[in-house]
Amino acid sequence: MNIGRLYDQSIAHTYDHDERGLLAGARAIGLEQIDKHVPVDQTGNVLDLAVGTGESLVAIQNAFPAAALNGIDLSEEMLRIAKSKLKFHAIHDDVVNTEQHFSPSSVSLILMHFLTTFIDGEDIVSRTAKLLEPNGYYSIVSSTFQAFPRIYALARMVLPDEFIRDKNRAPENADTIVSFFKNTGLEVIAVEHFTKKVSFAHFEDFYSFGMSSGFFAHVLCHLDESQLAGLARMEGIFPLEDHYRACAVLARRSA
């Protein structure tokens, strides 16, 4: 399924609910890194890759009120929601085409928050790092394959690992994200983790969370009824205790 349509149809209107605080918790660490390290007077042009419902840009607008804000997303509905919160230059496109919309060395700060699950992270960082001005900053906030370890262990009991890896392209860990930056010649400034316990009372609780939050929608939408039924019938699984793990990494382009 096209990711943009999936978010338009199933996720956009529930994405901000974030009832377990996983998105907000991880995002807050990334934004704190930006507040601490990125100079306000040197931030003129901000680009949010996969702007979603605009939560990161809202925070950036508050921290950098004079900055020009730009956001790209594959979901029209997510962009519509974001535009209801703030004014910014909205681009409906795939992030692989970002270079068509911005000139090299034209952006002060790039955000890639909750995108790496769907893309080749190293490729997109390599493409978009060229857009940074000298002394420009790049912020990634991302789930990793260390998130939900028990859920993925259970999934591997009924689904091939190749299928899971193909549908979920999350970086293995923080070191993987650091390598994206280092391989592009950016200097890593800060690396921090966010971890939070999560629980699911039953399969329906897990499925509802996975689809409405987007955390598992890109995997679940590819399963047929028999595969979903197989997961639901697994005995002794629920209530299920697990933990979410994400990381925030901030890097800088040299002068």
ZIZI-V631226 format. One record per backbone hydrogen bond with DSSP energy under -0.5 kcal/mol. CO is the residue of the C=O (numbers start at 1). NH is the residue of the N-H. Records with the same first field share a line. If there is no record, write none. Layout:
CO->NH / NH
This chain:
2->6
3->7
4->8
5->9
6->10 / 11
7->11 / 12
11->14 / 15
14->17 / 18
15->18
18->21
21->25
22->26
23->27
24->28
25->29
26->30
27->31
28->32
29->33
30->34
31->35
32->36
33->37
34->38
37->39
39->42
40->43
42->44
44->68
45->108 / 109
46->70
47->49 / 111
48->50 / 51 / 72
49->113
51->54
54->58
55->59
56->60
57->61
58->62
59->63
60->64
64->67
68->46
69->89
70->48
71->91
72->50 / 51
73->93
74->76
75->79
76->80
77->81
78->82
79->83
80->84
81->84 / 85
82->85 / 86
88->90
89->71
91->73 / 93
94->97
95->98
97->100
98->101 / 102
103->106
107->133
108->137
109->47
110->139
111->49
112->114 / 141
115->118
117->169
119->121
120->124
121->125
122->126
123->127
124->128
125->129
127->130
128->131
129->132
130->105
131->106 / 107
133->136
136->253
137->110
138->251
139->112
140->249
141->114
142->247
143->171
144->147
146->149
148->152
149->153
150->154
151->155
152->156
154->157
155->158 / 159
160->164
161->165
162->166
163->167
164->168
167->169
171->145
173->176 / 177
174->178
175->179
176->180
177->181
178->182
179->183
180->184
181->184 / 185 / 186
182->185
186->188
187->252
190->250
192->248
194->246
196->244
198->242
200->239 / 240
202->206
203->207
204->208
205->209
206->210
207->211
208->212
209->213
210->214 / 216 / 217
214->218
216->219 / 220
217->221
219->222
220->223
224->228
225->229
226->230
227->231
228->232
229->233
230->234
231->234
234->237
240->200
242->198
243->148
244->196
245->144
246->194
247->142
248->192
249->140
250->189 / 190
251->138
252->187
253->135
